[in-house]
């Protein structure tokens, strides 16, 4: 068994795949925990990268979206031999699977209840009501479930990327910085990618700082994917009488899964004494 096989994420059961076709989000919040690149993407300019992100959504290539995100990993190796770079890659891989599953579920909900989705506001209320107990977080989850990539499709014309001439670019919506400037772009050897100010992120209390914290983040992605897979099976089995019934089930499966994983992560962050933060790799070591 490889070192990464012993992580908490590997202990969760991978959902069984069905022969379904991936269809056309969480995106902004996930930008802060990813790294990597994908070949054959048009990313020669900041604006081209924005267009490529939209094209991937429109073509159903959802699992390639994390390839448009870049994050420099520290040259750190943990006690089990896993590097920070590979720990981040594990999170990125699981996010790709989760987004793919999310897009498929959203599409199947629309196909299963076309009359409800004819009124988008009605559909949002039917799902959102089942997430009320999770507060504002629940509202965001319900919106993502209904239309994961609505923001990118609807707001692309209002999004701009300004090349600052130093290998970075600023992102704005209606000429206002996105997320207060937290999300930006950087030029890499593979083209322009979305990124976050790493030092600022590392200074925050939520940023993974140890081997097991990275593993729990990966576990969260896999747990959500598993919950979505269960939900998809129930849609396929026509287990819901209407969209309200489906929303109630989604609230239980997804809301509770995310809340439990978040509690685990928060507890780990509070009890981090003796955590494995790895050792800095040095030349010749």
N, C-alpha and C positions, 0 to 999 in steps of 0.2 A: 504494500500500500504506500502510495506516495505521500509526502507530508501534507499536501493539500487535501488528500482524501480523508484526513482525520479532522478537518474543520467541521464546525457545527452545520454548515450548509450542506456538506456531503451526507449528513445523517437524515436529511429530509428526503422523502421519496420523490423522485422525478416523475412528473405526471406522464401518463401514457398518451402518446400522440395519436390523433386521428387523421384520416386522409382529408383534411380540410384545406381550403385555400386561404392564405394569409390576406387580410384586408387592412385598409388603412385604419397618447400620451402620458402629470408627473414629470414632464420633460425638464422644466426649469429646475426643480428640486434635485433631479438626478444628475444634472450637469456637474454638481460639486463632488461627485464621488467616482468619476470615471476617467479613463485614459485609453488611448489606442487610436488606430487609423484603419481605413479601409482602402483597398486599391480601386482604381477605375472610377473615382469620383471627381467631378469638376469643381475644383476648389482653388483655382489660380488666383482669385481675388476674394475679398470678404463678401461681396455681393453674390459672387458665384456660389459660395458655400451656402448662403441663405437660399438661393434658388435650388441648389442640390437637395437641401433638407426638404423643401416643399415637393420636389420631384419624387423623392423616396417615399413620401407620404402618399402622393397621388398614385404611384405605381405599386403600392403595397409592400415596398421593400423596408418594412418597419425595423426589422432586426439590424439593419445597417446604420440606423441613426446614431447609435453610440460611437460609431467610427468617425463621426464628425466632431468628436470631443477629445481634447488633449489635456493631459495633466502630467506635469513632471513629478515622477516618483523620486523619493530620496534613495540614495545608495545604501539601503538598510537591509540586513538579513536577520530574520527572527531565529529563535533557538531551534526550530524544527526544520530550518533550511529554506523556508519560504522567504522570498524577497518582498519588499513593499510593492515593487512593480508587478509581481505575479499576483499578489493579493488584490491589487486594484484591477488587474485584468480579469480575475475571477468575478469580481463585482460587475464589471462591464459586460462580461459574457452572460451572466444571469439576468442583467437588466435587458439585454437584447431578447432573451427568451421571454421575459415577462411582458415586454412591450408587444411582441409578436402575439402572445396569448391574449393580451388586452384588446388589441385591434380585432382579433378574430371574434371575441365575445361581443364587442360592441356591434360588429357587423351582423352577427347572428341575432342579437336583440332586435335590430332594425328589421331584419327579414322576418322574424317571428311575429312582431307586432307592428306592421306597417301603418295601421290606422292610428295607433297611438303616436307614432313618430311623425305623422303628418302635421301634428301640432307639437312643435318642439318644446314650447313652454309647458304643455301638459305632460310631456314625457319627462322633462326635467323635474317637475313637481312630483310625479309618481315615484321616481327613483330617489330624489333628494329627501323626501319625507322620511324615508327609511334610514337615513343617515343623521337625522336631527340630533340624536343622543350623542353624536361625536362632535357636535359644535361646528365651527367653521371648517375644521378638517373634513368633516363628513360631507359638507357641501362641495368641497373641491374634489373629493373622491367620486361623488355622484356625477359631477360634470365630466370628469375624465372617463368614467365608464360609458357615458352616453355618447361622447364624441371626443376621443382622446386627442385629436390633432386639430380641433376647431380653431384654436388660436393661430396656428401657423397658416392655415388655409385662408382664414378670414382677415388676418392682419398683415399678410405679407406686403401689401402695397404701402402700409404705414411703417414697416420696419426698414431701418437704414443701418448700414455699416460704414463707418468713417475710418478710412485708412489714416493712421496718425503718422505714418512715415518712419516709424521706429520698430517695425515688425509687430505692431499691435494695432487693433482697430476697436473703436467704441461702437456699441450697439445701442440704438435708440428706437423708441416707439413714439411717433408724433413729436420727434425732436427732444424727447425726454429720455434720459438714461434708463435702461431696463434694469429693474431690481436695484436702483440706486448705483448703478455701475458695477454691481457684483459680477454680472456676466459680461464678458468681453470676448475678443477674438485674438488669436496669435498666429503668426506665420511660422510654419514648421517645414521640415524637409519634404513633407507630403502635401503641402498646401496650407490653406487657412483652416483653422479649427476653432471651435468654441472653447472657452476656458474660464477659469476663475482666478482671482489673485490668490495664489497658493499660500503665501505667508499670512494673509488675512484669514483665510479659511482655517489654517492650522491653529490660529490663535483662538478660534471659537470653541465653545464647549461641546459642540456636536461632532466635530471632525474626528474620524477614527485615528487613534494614536497608538494602537497596539495590535498585535497579531490577532487576538480574539475579537477585538472591536471590528476589524475588517471582515472577519469571518461571520460575525453577527449581521453586518450589513448585507453580505452575500446571502445569508439565511433569510433575511427579510424579503429580498427579491424572490427567492425560491418559494417562500411561504405564500406570497401573494400570487405567484404563478400557479401554485398548486390549488389555491382557493378559486382562481379563475378557471382552472381546468375542471374542477368539480362543478362550477356554475355552468360551464359550457355543456357538460354531459347532461345536466338537467334540462337545459334548453333543447338539446338534441332529442331528449326523451319526451319532449312536450310536457314537462312537469309543472308548467306554470299556466294558470287559467287566464291571467292578464298581466299587464306590465306592473301593476301595483304588487301583485303576488311575487313577480320576479324581483322587484325592488326590495321587498322585505327579505327575500332570501339573500340577495346580494349584500344587504346591510349586515346580515349575520355573518356570512362567509368572509367578506372582505374587511369590514370594519373591525370585527373581533380579531382577525388574523393580524392586521396591521397594529392594532392597539397592543396585543400581547407581545409582538416582536419589539415594539417601541419601548415597552416597559422593561423588557430584558436588556435592551441597549442602554436605556437610561440608568438602570441599576448597575450595569457594568461600568458606565462612566463615573458613577459615584464611588464605586468600590474598586478603584484602579491601582491600589497599592500592590506593588510587586508585579504589575502587568508586564508582559513581554513586549517591550518597545523596540527590540532588535538592537543590533550593533552596527555602527557605521562601517561600511566596507572601505578598505583602504587598498591602494595599489599593492599587489604582491601578497595580499592576505588570502 
